[in-house]
Amino acid sequence: MTTTGPIRVADDQRRLIDAEGNPFFWCGDTAWNLFASLTLDQARHYLTTRAAQGFNVIQAVGYFEHDCRNRPAHMGQWVMHDMNPAKPNDAYFDHVQKVMDIAESLGLHFAFLPTWGHLVTPMWAGGDSLFTPENAMIYGEYVGKRFGGRANLIWVNGGDRPVNTDTDLLIWRNLANGIRSTESVRHLMTFHISGSNCSSNFVHDEPWLDMNMQQSGHAVLFDRVDQRIAQALSRYPRKPVLDGEICYEDHPIGFRAANGRFTDWHVRASAYRSVFGGGCGVTYGAAAVWCFYSGRYPAILGSLPSMDWKQSLHLPGASQMNHLHELMQRFADKALIPCDNISNHSAADSQAPCMLRDGSPDASDAGCILIYQPTTTPFGAYDLTVMRSEEVCATYFDPRTGKSYPAGVYRRDKQVQLKNLPDSGPDWVVIFEAL
């Protein structure tokens, strides 16, 4: 399978395109500890499964979480010598390169984090920072030279930490600049931030940053990721943005199993809100998969999964991400943008819908509108006066199955009530198209 990379930012500064100029929807999976925890055969099984499920981006970490200071990687190699980030272990990175080669053969792109953030800003991980501005530059030069010619590479600076101090910023800046100084092809670069935040609040104006990444995290049900996406897109210069860490399926809510676990419904709500809020894609995650939980290592930070990683590969939310992917591909030529609320839900409602329409931001009419409703009890009334035709065709899209169902034809009125309501739920997409 051909990898049409490297991926880059489209001219509208909202979307991504591949090397041939085709729209690229980021449909990612979280595999933070992939390089450190799996053998080559296990990595091949994981990557082959995810490729078959429709994913096209895999997020994984070089200096891994949690914690590369206390144990070697699965193959017995430490990731660095003498606990010095400026002394990466070539044998370990040989394995990283082989895994990337497998991914490329499957048409998968790697969103590669050179290091997890606990080696810069330890916070809840404890210990001391291993990175300095000086060794960050050296390590950046190393990974830039080693991987910077790949077609299937996307750089992700940062790693689940805020940028709290000037020194923190300088470390991340030097890591990015080290990469830029040695990569033979300029690759897309973003920044992975801590929960309920966006990189635009910390590094938006950095010249090495091509797009923003936000994280909704694992503490809140029905997080309003769409509002943070909108805030990031309001900044200038405009840069694309996506949610790079939605709530993980099967993860304890708020890191407490007594609260229950995030289900595929919660995952869909976060993913669709990210994309229908204007995101250029989204990254899915499963609690056992990101750490490749198998009982070999202790669970991390109270996130004990209910099953091992091989079973978790087939959680329902994983296959459902491809339905979102295919829906966005269907409308890829429409340059969809977020639009104002045309239903009677309050924008402050934790389960309020999110909406996309075609056309430019200053256009006065629309040929299509897509509405994601996290809950459909009850369906609201819709203001269709923005549509460009007198008659409007409505379709229900089921985010669980990817199937579409006719929902009737309506006049372009201000208070349109849908007929033939779905008899199952809880969430649906409603598509309006001009006739």
C-alpha positions in Angstrom: 0.0 0.0 0.0 1.4 3.4 -1.0 2.0 6.0 1.7 1.3 9.4 0.1 3.3 11.6 2.4 4.6 13.6 4.0 1.3 15.1 5.1 1.1 18.9 5.0 -1.3 21.8 5.7 -3.8 22.8 3.0 -4.0 26.4 1.7 -7.1 27.1 3.8 -5.1 26.5 7.0 -7.9 24.3 8.3 -7.4 21.0 6.7 -4.6 18.6 5.8 -3.6 17.2 2.4 -1.3 14.4 1.3 1.8 14.7 -1.0 -0.5 14.6 -4.1 -2.7 17.4 -2.8 -5.7 15.2 -1.9 -7.6 15.9 1.4 -6.2 13.9 4.3 -8.5 13.1 7.2 -6.4 12.2 10.3 -7.9 9.0 11.7 -5.5 8.2 14.4 -5.0 5.5 17.0 -3.0 5.8 20.3 -0.1 3.5 20.7 2.2 5.4 23.0 4.3 2.4 24.2 4.3 0.5 20.9 8.1 0.6 20.3 9.0 -0.2 23.9 6.4 -2.9 24.7 6.0 -5.1 21.6 8.2 -7.5 19.7 8.4 -6.9 15.9 5.8 -9.7 15.3 3.5 -8.2 17.9 3.9 -4.8 16.4 3.0 -6.2 12.9 -0.2 -7.8 14.4 -1.2 -4.5 15.9 -0.4 -2.4 12.8 -2.1 -4.8 10.4 -5.2 -4.8 12.6 -5.5 -1.1 12.8 -4.8 -0.6 9.1 -7.7 -3.1 8.3 -9.9 -1.1 10.6 -9.4 2.1 8.6 -6.9 4.0 10.7 -4.2 6.0 8.9 -2.2 7.6 11.7 -0.5 5.9 14.6 0.7 8.0 17.6 3.7 6.5 19.4 6.6 7.7 21.6 10.4 7.3 21.4 11.5 7.9 25.0 8.4 6.2 26.3 5.9 6.5 29.1 5.9 5.1 31.8 8.9 5.1 32.8 11.9 4.6 30.6 14.2 5.5 33.5 13.1 2.5 35.4 13.0 -0.3 32.9 14.4 -1.2 29.5 12.2 -1.7 26.4 10.7 -5.1 25.6 13.7 -6.2 23.6 16.0 -5.6 26.7 17.5 -2.4 25.3 17.5 0.9 27.3 16.3 3.8 25.2 19.3 5.9 26.1 22.7 5.5 27.6 23.6 6.8 31.1 20.1 8.3 31.4 21.2 11.0 29.1 18.8 12.1 26.4 21.7 13.2 24.3 22.9 9.5 24.1 20.1 7.6 22.4 20.6 3.9 22.1 21.0 3.0 18.4 19.9 -0.6 19.0 16.6 0.5 20.4 16.0 3.0 17.5 16.9 0.2 15.0 13.7 -1.5 16.3 11.8 1.8 16.1 12.8 2.1 12.4 11.7 -1.5 11.6 8.3 -0.9 13.1 8.0 2.3 11.1 8.9 0.3 8.0 6.1 -2.1 8.6 3.6 0.7 9.1 4.7 2.3 5.8 4.1 -0.9 4.0 0.6 -0.8 5.3 0.0 2.8 4.3 0.1 4.1 7.9 1.6 7.3 9.0 3.5 7.7 12.3 2.8 10.7 14.5 6.1 10.3 16.4 6.7 11.9 19.8 10.5 11.9 20.3 9.9 11.9 24.1 7.2 11.8 26.7 6.8 15.0 28.6 7.7 13.5 32.0 11.4 13.7 31.1 11.0 17.5 30.7 8.3 18.3 33.3 8.0 15.3 35.6 4.9 16.5 37.6 2.8 13.5 38.6 5.4 11.0 37.3 7.9 12.1 39.9 11.7 12.2 39.5 13.9 14.9 38.0 13.9 16.3 34.5 16.4 14.6 32.3 16.2 17.2 29.5 18.1 20.4 29.3 18.0 23.0 26.5 21.5 21.6 25.4 20.7 17.9 25.2 17.3 18.6 23.7 19.0 20.1 20.7 21.3 17.1 20.4 18.5 14.6 20.6 16.4 16.5 18.2 19.3 16.5 15.7 19.6 12.7 16.2 15.9 11.8 15.5 15.7 14.4 12.7 18.6 12.8 10.9 17.5 9.3 11.6 13.8 9.6 10.6 13.6 12.9 8.8 13.5 11.4 5.3 10.5 9.2 5.9 7.3 9.6 3.8 5.1 8.3 6.6 6.3 10.6 9.4 4.5 13.4 11.4 6.4 15.0 14.2 4.7 15.5 17.6 6.6 17.7 20.0 5.6 17.7 23.7 4.0 14.8 25.6 1.1 15.3 28.0 2.6 18.3 29.8 1.9 22.0 29.9 4.7 24.5 29.2 5.1 26.0 32.6 8.4 27.8 32.5 10.7 29.6 30.1 13.1 26.7 30.4 10.4 24.2 29.5 9.6 26.2 26.4 13.3 26.4 25.5 13.7 22.7 25.8 10.8 22.0 23.5 11.9 24.7 21.1 15.4 23.3 20.9 14.1 19.8 20.4 12.0 21.1 17.5 14.8 23.2 16.0 17.2 20.2 16.3 14.8 18.2 14.2 14.3 20.9 11.7 18.0 21.3 11.3 18.7 17.7 10.2 15.5 16.3 8.6 15.9 16.0 4.9 12.2 16.6 4.2 10.1 19.1 6.1 7.4 17.3 7.9 4.2 18.4 9.6 4.9 19.2 13.3 2.4 19.6 16.1 2.5 19.5 19.9 0.8 17.1 22.3 -0.5 18.9 25.4 -2.0 17.9 28.8 -5.7 17.2 29.4 -8.4 19.7 28.8 -6.0 22.0 27.1 -4.7 23.0 23.6 -1.2 23.6 22.3 -2.5 27.0 21.0 -2.4 28.3 24.5 1.3 27.6 24.9 3.2 27.4 21.6 0.9 28.7 18.9 3.3 31.4 17.6 6.4 29.1 17.5 7.6 29.0 13.9 8.2 25.2 14.0 4.5 24.5 14.9 2.4 23.8 11.8 -0.8 22.7 13.5 -2.3 22.6 16.9 -3.3 19.6 19.0 -5.6 19.5 22.0 -6.5 16.8 24.5 -9.9 16.3 26.0 -8.6 13.6 28.4 -10.2 11.1 30.6 -11.9 13.0 33.5 -15.1 14.5 32.0 -18.1 13.0 30.4 -19.2 14.8 27.2 -16.3 17.2 27.2 -16.9 20.3 25.1 -13.9 19.7 22.9 -15.7 21.6 20.1 -15.4 24.8 22.0 -11.6 24.5 22.4 -11.3 23.6 18.8 -13.2 26.8 17.8 -11.0 28.9 20.1 -7.8 27.5 18.6 -9.2 28.1 15.0 -9.9 31.7 16.0 -6.2 32.5 16.6 -4.0 34.0 13.9 -2.1 32.9 12.0 -4.7 30.2 11.6 -3.4 26.6 12.0 -5.3 23.3 11.7 -6.2 21.6 15.0 -7.5 18.2 16.2 -8.1 16.3 19.4 -5.1 14.1 19.8 -6.3 12.3 22.9 -10.0 11.8 23.3 -11.3 9.7 26.2 -10.0 6.2 25.9 -12.5 3.5 25.4 -12.7 1.2 28.5 -10.7 3.7 30.6 -12.1 4.4 34.1 -13.8 7.8 34.2 -11.7 10.2 36.1 -9.2 7.4 36.7 -11.6 5.7 39.2 -13.2 2.4 38.2 -16.1 3.1 40.7 -17.1 5.9 38.2 -17.6 3.4 35.4 -15.7 3.3 32.2 -15.9 5.3 28.9 -17.9 3.4 26.4 -18.0 3.6 22.6 -20.8 6.2 23.0 -18.6 8.5 25.0 -15.8 8.0 22.5 -18.0 8.8 19.5 -19.3 11.9 21.2 -15.8 13.2 21.7 -14.6 12.2 18.3 -17.5 13.7 16.4 -17.4 16.9 18.5 -13.8 17.3 17.6 -14.4 16.9 13.9 -17.7 18.7 13.7 -16.2 21.5 15.8 -13.7 22.1 12.9 -10.9 19.6 13.7 -9.0 18.2 10.8 -9.2 14.7 12.3 -9.1 12.9 15.6 -7.1 10.3 17.5 -8.9 7.4 19.1 -7.5 5.4 22.0 -8.3 2.3 24.0 -7.2 1.9 27.7 -5.3 -1.4 27.2 -3.9 -0.6 23.7 -1.9 2.6 24.3 0.2 0.9 27.0 -0.2 -2.6 25.5 -1.4 -4.0 28.8 -0.9 -7.7 29.2 0.0 -8.1 32.9 3.7 -7.9 32.0 3.9 -4.4 33.5 1.8 -2.8 36.2 -1.1 -0.6 35.2 -0.4 3.1 35.0 -2.0 5.8 37.0 -5.1 3.9 38.0 -6.0 3.2 34.3 -6.3 -0.6 34.8 -8.1 -1.9 31.7 -10.7 -4.6 31.9 -9.0 -6.8 29.2 -5.6 -7.1 27.5 -4.5 -5.2 24.5 -5.2 -7.9 21.9 -8.8 -8.1 23.0 -9.1 -4.3 23.2 -8.1 -4.0 19.5 -11.7 -5.1 18.8 -13.6 -2.8 21.1 -16.6 -1.3 19.1 -15.3 2.2 19.2 -12.3 1.3 17.1 -14.3 0.1 14.0 -16.7 3.1 14.5 -13.9 5.6 13.9 -13.7 4.4 10.3 -17.4 5.3 9.8 -16.5 8.9 10.8 -13.5 8.7 8.5 -15.6 7.5 5.5 -18.3 10.1 6.2 -15.7 12.9 6.1 -14.2 11.4 2.9 -17.7 11.5 1.4 -17.8 15.3 1.9 -14.1 15.9 1.4 -14.6 18.1 -1.6 -17.0 20.4 0.3 -14.4 22.2 2.5 -16.7 21.9 5.5 -16.6 24.5 8.3 -18.3 24.8 11.7 -21.6 26.7 11.6 -23.8 28.3 14.2 -26.4 26.3 16.1 -29.5 25.8 13.9 -31.3 23.7 16.4 -33.1 24.6 19.6 -30.4 23.2 22.0 -28.5 25.6 24.2 -24.8 26.0 23.3 -24.0 25.5 27.0 -25.7 22.1 27.0 -23.2 19.3 27.8 -24.9 17.2 25.2 -25.5 20.0 22.6 -25.1 19.1 18.9 -22.2 20.2 16.7 -22.6 21.2 13.1 -20.6 21.6 9.8 -21.7 23.3 6.6 -20.1 23.7 3.2 -18.9 26.9 1.7 -16.6 29.7 2.9 -17.1 31.4 6.3 -18.6 34.5 4.6 -21.0 32.6 2.3 -24.7 33.3 2.9 -26.1 29.9 1.9 -25.2 26.2 2.2 -25.5 23.2 0.0 -25.2 20.8 2.9 -25.2 20.8 6.7 -24.1 17.9 8.9 -25.2 17.8 12.5 -23.9 15.4 15.2 -26.3 14.9 18.1 -24.7 13.1 21.1 -28.3 12.4 22.3 -31.5 12.4 20.2 -34.1 12.5 23.0 -35.8 14.5 21.9 -34.9 15.6 18.3 -35.0 19.4 18.1 -36.4 21.7 15.4 -34.0 22.9 12.7 -33.7 26.3 11.1 -33.0 25.5 7.4 -33.3 29.0 6.0 -29.6 28.9 5.4 -30.0 26.3 2.7 -29.7 27.4 -0.9 -32.7 25.5 -2.3 -36.4 25.6 -1.5 -36.5 21.8 -0.9 -34.0 20.0 1.4 -33.3 16.3 1.6 -32.6 14.9 5.0 -30.6 11.7 5.8 -29.8 9.9 9.1 -26.3 8.6 9.4 -25.7 5.9 12.0 -22.3 6.4 13.7 -22.4 2.9 15.0 -22.8 1.1 11.7 -21.9 3.7 9.0 -25.3 3.1 7.3 -27.6 5.9 6.1 -31.4 6.1 6.2 -33.8 8.5 4.4 -35.3 11.1 6.8 -37.6 12.9 4.4 -37.8 16.0 2.2 -38.6 19.4 3.7 -39.3 23.0 2.8 -36.7 25.5 3.6 -38.4 26.8 6.8 -37.3 28.1 10.1 -38.7 25.4 12.4 -38.4 22.0 10.7 -39.4 18.9 12.6 -38.0 15.7 11.3 -40.2 12.7 10.4 -39.4 9.0 10.5 -37.3 9.4 13.7 -34.7 6.6 14.5 -36.0 4.0 16.9 -32.5 3.4 18.4 -29.7 5.6 19.7 -28.4 7.3 21.5 -26.5 9.4 19.0 -27.1 10.1 15.3 -25.8 12.4 12.5 -28.4 14.3 10.5 -27.4 15.4 7.0 -29.3 18.1 5.1 -28.6 18.5 1.4 -30.0 21.0 -1.1 -32.1 19.6 -3.9 
